[in-house]
């Protein structure tokens, strides 16, 4: 449920972005998190074959964690800069 909440909030950020670059950037980050979570959950339930993909924010993997934290930082930046001054 937390992944669903994170993805829905990310899609809200995509919809409220003020420019096309920000919305595409935010959508790419949301898509990355969605696919990692989807593939990992599908592997756990037996719907997909087991591959070496990490569960976002839980599985051990330094580069994966750094990439996800950078992605969340980009999402926060896009949501923060949605107003024009």
Phi and psi restraints in degrees (range 20) as a CNS / XPLOR table:
assign (resid 1 and name C) (resid 2 and name N)
       (resid 2 and name CA) (resid 2 and name C) 1.0 -67.6 20.0 2
assign (resid 2 and name N) (resid 2 and name CA)
       (resid 2 and name C) (resid 3 and name N) 1.0 -35.9 20.0 2
assign (resid 2 and name C) (resid 3 and name N)
       (resid 3 and name CA) (resid 3 and name C) 1.0 -65.6 20.0 2
assign (resid 3 and name N) (resid 3 and name CA)
       (resid 3 and name C) (resid 4 and name N) 1.0 -39.7 20.0 2
assign (resid 3 and name C) (resid 4 and name N)
       (resid 4 and name CA) (resid 4 and name C) 1.0 -63.1 20.0 2
assign (resid 4 and name N) (resid 4 and name CA)
       (resid 4 and name C) (resid 5 and name N) 1.0 -42.0 20.0 2
assign (resid 4 and name C) (resid 5 and name N)
       (resid 5 and name CA) (resid 5 and name C) 1.0 -64.1 20.0 2
assign (resid 5 and name N) (resid 5 and name CA)
       (resid 5 and name C) (resid 6 and name N) 1.0 -41.9 20.0 2
assign (resid 5 and name C) (resid 6 and name N)
       (resid 6 and name CA) (resid 6 and name C) 1.0 -64.0 20.0 2
assign (resid 6 and name N) (resid 6 and name CA)
       (resid 6 and name C) (resid 7 and name N) 1.0 -41.7 20.0 2
assign (resid 6 and name C) (resid 7 and name N)
       (resid 7 and name CA) (resid 7 and name C) 1.0 -69.5 20.0 2
assign (resid 7 and name N) (resid 7 and name CA)
       (resid 7 and name C) (resid 8 and name N) 1.0 -41.6 20.0 2
assign (resid 7 and name C) (resid 8 and name N)
       (resid 8 and name CA) (resid 8 and name C) 1.0 -63.9 20.0 2
assign (resid 8 and name N) (resid 8 and name CA)
       (resid 8 and name C) (resid 9 and name N) 1.0 -40.6 20.0 2
assign (resid 8 and name C) (resid 9 and name N)
       (resid 9 and name CA) (resid 9 and name C) 1.0 -64.4 20.0 2
assign (resid 9 and name N) (resid 9 and name CA)
       (resid 9 and name C) (resid 10 and name N) 1.0 -39.2 20.0 2
assign (resid 9 and name C) (resid 10 and name N)
       (resid 10 and name CA) (resid 10 and name C) 1.0 -63.6 20.0 2
assign (resid 10 and name N) (resid 10 and name CA)
       (resid 10 and name C) (resid 11 and name N) 1.0 -38.3 20.0 2
assign (resid 10 and name C) (resid 11 and name N)
       (resid 11 and name CA) (resid 11 and name C) 1.0 -68.7 20.0 2
assign (resid 11 and name N) (resid 11 and name CA)
       (resid 11 and name C) (resid 12 and name N) 1.0 -30.6 20.0 2
assign (resid 11 and name C) (resid 12 and name N)
       (resid 12 and name CA) (resid 12 and name C) 1.0 -65.1 20.0 2
assign (resid 12 and name N) (resid 12 and name CA)
       (resid 12 and name C) (resid 13 and name N) 1.0 -39.4 20.0 2
assign (resid 12 and name C) (resid 13 and name N)
       (resid 13 and name CA) (resid 13 and name C) 1.0 -64.1 20.0 2
assign (resid 13 and name N) (resid 13 and name CA)
       (resid 13 and name C) (resid 14 and name N) 1.0 -40.0 20.0 2
assign (resid 13 and name C) (resid 14 and name N)
       (resid 14 and name CA) (resid 14 and name C) 1.0 -60.6 20.0 2
assign (resid 14 and name N) (resid 14 and name CA)
       (resid 14 and name C) (resid 15 and name N) 1.0 -43.8 20.0 2
assign (resid 14 and name C) (resid 15 and name N)
       (resid 15 and name CA) (resid 15 and name C) 1.0 -68.6 20.0 2
assign (resid 15 and name N) (resid 15 and name CA)
       (resid 15 and name C) (resid 16 and name N) 1.0 -29.9 20.0 2
assign (resid 15 and name C) (resid 16 and name N)
       (resid 16 and name CA) (resid 16 and name C) 1.0 -97.3 20.0 2
assign (resid 16 and name N) (resid 16 and name CA)
       (resid 16 and name C) (resid 17 and name N) 1.0 3.1 20.0 2
assign (resid 16 and name C) (resid 17 and name N)
       (resid 17 and name CA) (resid 17 and name C) 1.0 -66.0 20.0 2
assign (resid 17 and name N) (resid 17 and name CA)
       (resid 17 and name C) (resid 18 and name N) 1.0 145.7 20.0 2
assign (resid 17 and name C) (resid 18 and name N)
       (resid 18 and name CA) (resid 18 and name C) 1.0 -84.8 20.0 2
assign (resid 18 and name N) (resid 18 and name CA)
       (resid 18 and name C) (resid 19 and name N) 1.0 -19.8 20.0 2
assign (resid 18 and name C) (resid 19 and name N)
       (resid 19 and name CA) (resid 19 and name C) 1.0 -133.2 20.0 2
assign (resid 19 and name N) (resid 19 and name CA)
       (resid 19 and name C) (resid 20 and name N) 1.0 166.2 20.0 2
assign (resid 19 and name C) (resid 20 and name N)
       (resid 20 and name CA) (resid 20 and name C) 1.0 -67.6 20.0 2
assign (resid 20 and name N) (resid 20 and name CA)
       (resid 20 and name C) (resid 21 and name N) 1.0 -39.1 20.0 2
assign (resid 20 and name C) (resid 21 and name N)
       (resid 21 and name CA) (resid 21 and name C) 1.0 -61.3 20.0 2
assign (resid 21 and name N) (resid 21 and name CA)
       (resid 21 and name C) (resid 22 and name N) 1.0 -44.2 20.0 2
assign (resid 21 and name C) (resid 22 and name N)
       (resid 22 and name CA) (resid 22 and name C) 1.0 -63.2 20.0 2
assign (resid 22 and name N) (resid 22 and name CA)
       (resid 22 and name C) (resid 23 and name N) 1.0 -40.3 20.0 2
assign (resid 22 and name C) (resid 23 and name N)
       (resid 23 and name CA) (resid 23 and name C) 1.0 -69.9 20.0 2
assign (resid 23 and name N) (resid 23 and name CA)
       (resid 23 and name C) (resid 24 and name N) 1.0 -39.0 20.0 2
assign (resid 23 and name C) (resid 24 and name N)
       (resid 24 and name CA) (resid 24 and name C) 1.0 -68.2 20.0 2
assign (resid 24 and name N) (resid 24 and name CA)
       (resid 24 and name C) (resid 25 and name N) 1.0 -38.4 20.0 2
assign (resid 24 and name C) (resid 25 and name N)
       (resid 25 and name CA) (resid 25 and name C) 1.0 -63.7 20.0 2
assign (resid 25 and name N) (resid 25 and name CA)
       (resid 25 and name C) (resid 26 and name N) 1.0 -46.6 20.0 2
assign (resid 25 and name C) (resid 26 and name N)
       (resid 26 and name CA) (resid 26 and name C) 1.0 -64.8 20.0 2
assign (resid 26 and name N) (resid 26 and name CA)
       (resid 26 and name C) (resid 27 and name N) 1.0 -39.0 20.0 2
assign (resid 26 and name C) (resid 27 and name N)
       (resid 27 and name CA) (resid 27 and name C) 1.0 -65.2 20.0 2
assign (resid 27 and name N) (resid 27 and name CA)
       (resid 27 and name C) (resid 28 and name N) 1.0 -37.8 20.0 2
assign (resid 27 and name C) (resid 28 and name N)
       (resid 28 and name CA) (resid 28 and name C) 1.0 -63.4 20.0 2
assign (resid 28 and name N) (resid 28 and name CA)
       (resid 28 and name C) (resid 29 and name N) 1.0 -40.3 20.0 2
assign (resid 28 and name C) (resid 29 and name N)
       (resid 29 and name CA) (resid 29 and name C) 1.0 -66.8 20.0 2
assign (resid 29 and name N) (resid 29 and name CA)
       (resid 29 and name C) (resid 30 and name N) 1.0 -43.5 20.0 2
assign (resid 29 and name C) (resid 30 and name N)
       (resid 30 and name CA) (resid 30 and name C) 1.0 -64.0 20.0 2
assign (resid 30 and name N) (resid 30 and name CA)
       (resid 30 and name C) (resid 31 and name N) 1.0 -41.0 20.0 2
assign (resid 30 and name C) (resid 31 and name N)
       (resid 31 and name CA) (resid 31 and name C) 1.0 -64.4 20.0 2
assign (resid 31 and name N) (resid 31 and name CA)
       (resid 31 and name C) (resid 32 and name N) 1.0 -39.0 20.0 2
assign (resid 31 and name C) (resid 32 and name N)
       (resid 32 and name CA) (resid 32 and name C) 1.0 -61.8 20.0 2
assign (resid 32 and name N) (resid 32 and name CA)
       (resid 32 and name C) (resid 33 and name N) 1.0 -46.7 20.0 2
assign (resid 32 and name C) (resid 33 and name N)
       (resid 33 and name CA) (resid 33 and name C) 1.0 -66.4 20.0 2
assign (resid 33 and name N) (resid 33 and name CA)
       (resid 33 and name C) (resid 34 and name N) 1.0 -42.0 20.0 2
assign (resid 33 and name C) (resid 34 and name N)
       (resid 34 and name CA) (resid 34 and name C) 1.0 -60.6 20.0 2
assign (resid 34 and name N) (resid 34 and name CA)
       (resid 34 and name C) (resid 35 and name N) 1.0 -48.8 20.0 2
assign (resid 34 and name C) (resid 35 and name N)
       (resid 35 and name CA) (resid 35 and name C) 1.0 -68.1 20.0 2
assign (resid 35 and name N) (resid 35 and name CA)
       (resid 35 and name C) (resid 36 and name N) 1.0 -37.1 20.0 2
assign (resid 35 and name C) (resid 36 and name N)
       (resid 36 and name CA) (resid 36 and name C) 1.0 -63.2 20.0 2
assign (resid 36 and name N) (resid 36 and name CA)
       (resid 36 and name C) (resid 37 and name N) 1.0 -44.9 20.0 2
assign (resid 36 and name C) (resid 37 and name N)
       (resid 37 and name CA) (resid 37 and name C) 1.0 -67.4 20.0 2
assign (resid 37 and name N) (resid 37 and name CA)
       (resid 37 and name C) (resid 38 and name N) 1.0 -43.6 20.0 2
assign (resid 37 and name C) (resid 38 and name N)
       (resid 38 and name CA) (resid 38 and name C) 1.0 -62.1 20.0 2
assign (resid 38 and name N) (resid 38 and name CA)
       (resid 38 and name C) (resid 39 and name N) 1.0 -48.1 20.0 2
assign (resid 38 and name C) (resid 39 and name N)
       (resid 39 and name CA) (resid 39 and name C) 1.0 -64.5 20.0 2
assign (resid 39 and name N) (resid 39 and name CA)
       (resid 39 and name C) (resid 40 and name N) 1.0 -41.4 20.0 2
assign (resid 39 and name C) (resid 40 and name N)
       (resid 40 and name CA) (resid 40 and name C) 1.0 -66.9 20.0 2
assign (resid 40 and name N) (resid 40 and name CA)
       (resid 40 and name C) (resid 41 and name N) 1.0 -42.8 20.0 2
assign (resid 40 and name C) (resid 41 and name N)
       (resid 41 and name CA) (resid 41 and name C) 1.0 -67.4 20.0 2
assign (resid 41 and name N) (resid 41 and name CA)
       (resid 41 and name C) (resid 42 and name N) 1.0 -38.7 20.0 2
assign (resid 41 and name C) (resid 42 and name N)
       (resid 42 and name CA) (resid 42 and name C) 1.0 -66.0 20.0 2
assign (resid 42 and name N) (resid 42 and name CA)
       (resid 42 and name C) (resid 43 and name N) 1.0 -34.8 20.0 2
assign (resid 42 and name C) (resid 43 and name N)
       (resid 43 and name CA) (resid 43 and name C) 1.0 -66.4 20.0 2
assign (resid 43 and name N) (resid 43 and name CA)
       (resid 43 and name C) (resid 44 and name N) 1.0 -41.2 20.0 2
assign (resid 43 and name C) (resid 44 and name N)
       (resid 44 and name CA) (resid 44 and name C) 1.0 -65.6 20.0 2
assign (resid 44 and name N) (resid 44 and name CA)
       (resid 44 and name C) (resid 45 and name N) 1.0 -38.3 20.0 2
assign (resid 44 and name C) (resid 45 and name N)
       (resid 45 and name CA) (resid 45 and name C) 1.0 -83.0 20.0 2
assign (resid 45 and name N) (resid 45 and name CA)
       (resid 45 and name C) (resid 46 and name N) 1.0 -8.5 20.0 2
assign (resid 45 and name C) (resid 46 and name N)
       (resid 46 and name CA) (resid 46 and name C) 1.0 91.9 20.0 2
assign (resid 46 and name N) (resid 46 and name CA)
       (resid 46 and name C) (resid 47 and name N) 1.0 10.2 20.0 2
assign (resid 46 and name C) (resid 47 and name N)
       (resid 47 and name CA) (resid 47 and name C) 1.0 -79.1 20.0 2
assign (resid 47 and name N) (resid 47 and name CA)
       (resid 47 and name C) (resid 48 and name N) 1.0 -28.8 20.0 2
assign (resid 47 and name C) (resid 48 and name N)
       (resid 48 and name CA) (resid 48 and name C) 1.0 -124.2 20.0 2
assign (resid 48 and name N) (resid 48 and name CA)
       (resid 48 and name C) (resid 49 and name N) 1.0 155.3 20.0 2
assign (resid 48 and name C) (resid 49 and name N)
       (resid 49 and name CA) (resid 49 and name C) 1.0 -68.7 20.0 2
assign (resid 49 and name N) (resid 49 and name CA)
       (resid 49 and name C) (resid 50 and name N) 1.0 155.9 20.0 2
assign (resid 49 and name C) (resid 50 and name N)
       (resid 50 and name CA) (resid 50 and name C) 1.0 -75.3 20.0 2
assign (resid 50 and name N) (resid 50 and name CA)
       (resid 50 and name C) (resid 51 and name N) 1.0 125.3 20.0 2
assign (resid 50 and name C) (resid 51 and name N)
       (resid 51 and name CA) (resid 51 and name C) 1.0 -128.5 20.0 2
assign (resid 51 and name N) (resid 51 and name CA)
       (resid 51 and name C) (resid 52 and name N) 1.0 171.5 20.0 2
assign (resid 51 and name C) (resid 52 and name N)
       (resid 52 and name CA) (resid 52 and name C) 1.0 -91.4 20.0 2
assign (resid 52 and name N) (resid 52 and name CA)
       (resid 52 and name C) (resid 53 and name N) 1.0 60.4 20.0 2
assign (resid 52 and name C) (resid 53 and name N)
       (resid 53 and name CA) (resid 53 and name C) 1.0 -109.4 20.0 2
assign (resid 53 and name N) (resid 53 and name CA)
       (resid 53 and name C) (resid 54 and name N) 1.0 141.7 20.0 2
assign (resid 53 and name C) (resid 54 and name N)
       (resid 54 and name CA) (resid 54 and name C) 1.0 -89.2 20.0 2
assign (resid 54 and name N) (resid 54 and name CA)
       (resid 54 and name C) (resid 55 and name N) 1.0 151.4 20.0 2
assign (resid 54 and name C) (resid 55 and name N)
       (resid 55 and name CA) (resid 55 and name C) 1.0 -79.1 20.0 2
assign (resid 55 and name N) (resid 55 and name CA)
       (resid 55 and name C) (resid 56 and name N) 1.0 124.7 20.0 2
assign (resid 55 and name C) (resid 56 and name N)
       (resid 56 and name CA) (resid 56 and name C) 1.0 -56.3 20.0 2
assign (resid 56 and name N) (resid 56 and name CA)
       (resid 56 and name C) (resid 57 and name N) 1.0 130.2 20.0 2
assign (resid 56 and name C) (resid 57 and name N)
       (resid 57 and name CA) (resid 57 and name C) 1.0 69.8 20.0 2
assign (resid 57 and name N) (resid 57 and name CA)
       (resid 57 and name C) (resid 58 and name N) 1.0 2.9 20.0 2
assign (resid 57 and name C) (resid 58 and name N)
       (resid 58 and name CA) (resid 58 and name C) 1.0 -124.7 20.0 2
assign (resid 58 and name N) (resid 58 and name CA)
       (resid 58 and name C) (resid 59 and name N) 1.0 -46.7 20.0 2
assign (resid 58 and name C) (resid 59 and name N)
       (resid 59 and name CA) (resid 59 and name C) 1.0 -71.5 20.0 2
assign (resid 59 and name N) (resid 59 and name CA)
       (resid 59 and name C) (resid 60 and name N) 1.0 152.1 20.0 2
assign (resid 59 and name C) (resid 60 and name N)
       (resid 60 and name CA) (resid 60 and name C) 1.0 -74.4 20.0 2
assign (resid 60 and name N) (resid 60 and name CA)
       (resid 60 and name C) (resid 61 and name N) 1.0 131.6 20.0 2
assign (resid 60 and name C) (resid 61 and name N)
       (resid 61 and name CA) (resid 61 and name C) 1.0 168.9 20.0 2
assign (resid 61 and name N) (resid 61 and name CA)
       (resid 61 and name C) (resid 62 and name N) 1.0 110.1 20.0 2
assign (resid 61 and name C) (resid 62 and name N)
       (resid 62 and name CA) (resid 62 and name C) 1.0 -64.8 20.0 2
assign (resid 62 and name N) (resid 62 and name CA)
       (resid 62 and name C) (resid 63 and name N) 1.0 -46.1 20.0 2
assign (resid 62 and name C) (resid 63 and name N)
       (resid 63 and name CA) (resid 63 and name C) 1.0 -69.7 20.0 2
assign (resid 63 and name N) (resid 63 and name CA)
       (resid 63 and name C) (resid 64 and name N) 1.0 -33.7 20.0 2
assign (resid 63 and name C) (resid 64 and name N)
       (resid 64 and name CA) (resid 64 and name C) 1.0 -65.6 20.0 2
assign (resid 64 and name N) (resid 64 and name CA)
       (resid 64 and name C) (resid 65 and name N) 1.0 -43.0 20.0 2
assign (resid 64 and name C) (resid 65 and name N)
       (resid 65 and name CA) (resid 65 and name C) 1.0 -66.2 20.0 2
assign (resid 65 and name N) (resid 65 and name CA)
       (resid 65 and name C) (resid 66 and name N) 1.0 -40.7 20.0 2
assign (resid 65 and name C) (resid 66 and name N)
       (resid 66 and name CA) (resid 66 and name C) 1.0 -64.6 20.0 2
assign (resid 66 and name N) (resid 66 and name CA)
       (resid 66 and name C) (resid 67 and name N) 1.0 -42.5 20.0 2
assign (resid 66 and name C) (resid 67 and name N)
       (resid 67 and name CA) (resid 67 and name C) 1.0 -63.0 20.0 2
assign (resid 67 and name N) (resid 67 and name CA)
       (resid 67 and name C) (resid 68 and name N) 1.0 -42.8 20.0 2
assign (resid 67 and name C) (resid 68 and name N)
       (resid 68 and name CA) (resid 68 and name C) 1.0 -67.3 20.0 2
assign (resid 68 and name N) (resid 68 and name CA)
       (resid 68 and name C) (resid 69 and name N) 1.0 -40.0 20.0 2
assign (resid 68 and name C) (resid 69 and name N)
       (resid 69 and name CA) (resid 69 and name C) 1.0 -65.7 20.0 2
assign (resid 69 and name N) (resid 69 and name CA)
       (resid 69 and name C) (resid 70 and name N) 1.0 -38.5 20.0 2
assign (resid 69 and name C) (resid 70 and name N)
       (resid 70 and name CA) (resid 70 and name C) 1.0 -62.9 20.0 2
assign (resid 70 and name N) (resid 70 and name CA)
       (resid 70 and name C) (resid 71 and name N) 1.0 -40.9 20.0 2
assign (resid 70 and name C) (resid 71 and name N)
       (resid 71 and name CA) (resid 71 and name C) 1.0 -63.3 20.0 2
assign (resid 71 and name N) (resid 71 and name CA)
       (resid 71 and name C) (resid 72 and name N) 1.0 -43.2 20.0 2
assign (resid 71 and name C) (resid 72 and name N)
       (resid 72 and name CA) (resid 72 and name C) 1.0 -65.2 20.0 2
assign (resid 72 and name N) (resid 72 and name CA)
       (resid 72 and name C) (resid 73 and name N) 1.0 -37.4 20.0 2
assign (resid 72 and name C) (resid 73 and name N)
       (resid 73 and name CA) (resid 73 and name C) 1.0 -62.3 20.0 2
assign (resid 73 and name N) (resid 73 and name CA)
       (resid 73 and name C) (resid 74 and name N) 1.0 -40.3 20.0 2
assign (resid 73 and name C) (resid 74 and name N)
       (resid 74 and name CA) (resid 74 and name C) 1.0 -64.9 20.0 2
assign (resid 74 and name N) (resid 74 and name CA)
       (resid 74 and name C) (resid 75 and name N) 1.0 -40.5 20.0 2
assign (resid 74 and name C) (resid 75 and name N)
       (resid 75 and name CA) (resid 75 and name C) 1.0 -60.8 20.0 2
assign (resid 75 and name N) (resid 75 and name CA)
       (resid 75 and name C) (resid 76 and name N) 1.0 -43.9 20.0 2
assign (resid 75 and name C) (resid 76 and name N)
       (resid 76 and name CA) (resid 76 and name C) 1.0 -64.2 20.0 2
assign (resid 76 and name N) (resid 76 and name CA)
       (resid 76 and name C) (resid 77 and name N) 1.0 -37.8 20.0 2
assign (resid 76 and name C) (resid 77 and name N)
       (resid 77 and name CA) (resid 77 and name C) 1.0 -66.5 20.0 2
assign (resid 77 and name N) (resid 77 and name CA)
       (resid 77 and name C) (resid 78 and name N) 1.0 -41.9 20.0 2
assign (resid 77 and name C) (resid 78 and name N)
       (resid 78 and name CA) (resid 78 and name C) 1.0 -65.4 20.0 2
assign (resid 78 and name N) (resid 78 and name CA)
       (resid 78 and name C) (resid 79 and name N) 1.0 -40.6 20.0 2
assign (resid 78 and name C) (resid 79 and name N)
       (resid 79 and name CA) (resid 79 and name C) 1.0 -70.5 20.0 2
assign (resid 79 and name N) (resid 79 and name CA)
       (resid 79 and name C) (resid 80 and name N) 1.0 -32.0 20.0 2
assign (resid 79 and name C) (resid 80 and name N)
       (resid 80 and name CA) (resid 80 and name C) 1.0 -70.6 20.0 2
assign (resid 80 and name N) (resid 80 and name CA)
       (resid 80 and name C) (resid 81 and name N) 1.0 -34.4 20.0 2
assign (resid 80 and name C) (resid 81 and name N)
       (resid 81 and name CA) (resid 81 and name C) 1.0 -101.0 20.0 2
assign (resid 81 and name N) (resid 81 and name CA)
       (resid 81 and name C) (resid 82 and name N) 1.0 34.4 20.0 2
assign (resid 81 and name C) (resid 82 and name N)
       (resid 82 and name CA) (resid 82 and name C) 1.0 -82.9 20.0 2
assign (resid 82 and name N) (resid 82 and name CA)
       (resid 82 and name C) (resid 83 and name N) 1.0 -12.4 20.0 2
assign (resid 82 and name C) (resid 83 and name N)
       (resid 83 and name CA) (resid 83 and name C) 1.0 -100.8 20.0 2
assign (resid 83 and name N) (resid 83 and name CA)
       (resid 83 and name C) (resid 84 and name N) 1.0 142.6 20.0 2
assign (resid 83 and name C) (resid 84 and name N)
       (resid 84 and name CA) (resid 84 and name C) 1.0 -96.8 20.0 2
assign (resid 84 and name N) (resid 84 and name CA)
       (resid 84 and name C) (resid 85 and name N) 1.0 140.7 20.0 2
